Amino acid sequence: MTKDVIALTPKMPDVNTLLAGLFAGGPDLGVASVNEGAVVQLCTPGGRPLVSVEAPLLIHVPGEAQRLLGTEVAAPDVPFWWTEARASTAVEEGEGLAGSFAGRLAAVLGGTVWPPEAAHTEVVPLTPETATATPAPESAPPAVDVLTDKAAVVIQDRPVVAMTSWLADALRTAADGDLALQIVTPPRASLTLPTRNALQGHPNRWVVQDPDCGYYDGLSGAELHWQDGHFTPVKSADGKARVAEAFKPRPATDSPDTLGARQLGLSLHTTHAADEHLLLGGALESAWQALTGTSPAGWSTAEPIGLPWSRRQMTELARTRAQKNAPTWLTTIGTPDRPAIATTRVTHTTAGIEEHIILTLGYAADETPPLDTLTPLAETLATEHGLTSMLTTLRTADGDLTVPPRLEAPPIPLSFTLGADAVREIGRTHAQHPQAGARPAQLGPAARPAFHYALGDGTDATAWTALQQLTQHLKAAPGSARAPR
């Protein structure tokens, strides 16, 4: 098990300050670096890691500390530095060392420590047992607490589990080894949407440790137990997975603040010619401006989001990774007054440069999602940003865009848009006459139209049937290679 301690400081932790922090265990401890120098580890004389410290991140985006650590966190004004340490609690001194490291940074540089009760500046001496402990396996990355031949298990005790670089590293480790990534949290924790998206692929799992009902899957509700090196569902006598009582929806009286809150979701797919002048992020920026009135606040390859919004910088990163035949995964965030978050996956295919974007916006019970902007937005995306397809949905869920470990209402389709190139390849006549009978709205020039299919108002779940019928119809066309997937 590990414990996270974070120093939030207005000044950059320089080498001397970091060394002062790393002397939290006295001069006998060793220092090592992993992940090509991105992580520094404080180790026992025998080489066992006690505390892993990630390279400090400069945060330019307001509200990130409050979004991920809680509204009560008194973070410095932006820009500030976020320095995160993970302490191994397999040894008694680990958590104290992490707290001393972070406390020393805050004492020298100002700022604060999360959690505040962890901060101190005392030297933490090692017991003889810890000093002579066997080193951890070299194959285990800093974020992984338990590594078996079936799973990479990460234990997180944070209010919000974000897709940090720690977790991204653990996800890569699991994928490279054909393992399940299993994140274990207490029931009070929630996930960010990027973390939930990363865990949706089988066999990854969110494992909630509930004091009343044991372990259960925070996304499906299935009761779990540890068996053969991983968490797996408990089966009933008929072979079916049992659903934990804690996963069932809470009565509305238990959470009146979220009653009536909603989330508007857009799933976009754009395709662009591989051109040296291409700037990515145009579709996302247009959608953000249409739905919020502002541009995105920041972007990054992991959470917390530290970089100010820049399409040029995003494009340069994607171009660099494309030269290595690697896709690019990005997260984008909005301002605190309008909850919005997006993930973007950029790939280079035979069709060109493709962006797969999932944008979600949160609305309180007294707010009305701007559904009337969806059709004009679809036309803008289709005529100016290479839209291949877009699905929009509405769901009843927390407006803060976190994912709780309980059953939530599924999203309901609002509309589907087919871009001009997809219409041409499917066939205009076929795309214009779905079997459901409703004619789509034509967007863009008549010679090269896109089609926008209205599916409902977000209150009737039968819209899923209409979407399924439309999808089947479009896929049945002779030229349907680029029909919705």
PyMOL commands that set and color helices and strands:
alter all, ss='L'
color gray80, all
select helices_A, chain A and resi 15-25+64-69+94-109+116-118+128-131+165-176+193-199+245-247+252-254+282-292+311-322+371-384+420-426+428-432+463-475+480-482
alter helices_A, ss='H'
color red, helices_A
select strands_A, chain A and resi 2-9+30-34+39-43+49-54+57-59+80-88+112-114+146-147+151-155+160-161+180-185+190-192+205-210+214-217+223-227+230-233+262-272+298-300+307-308+328-333+340-349+352-363+387-396+402-403+412-418+441-443+450-454
alter strands_A, ss='S'
color yellow, strands_A
deselect
rebuild
show_as cartoon
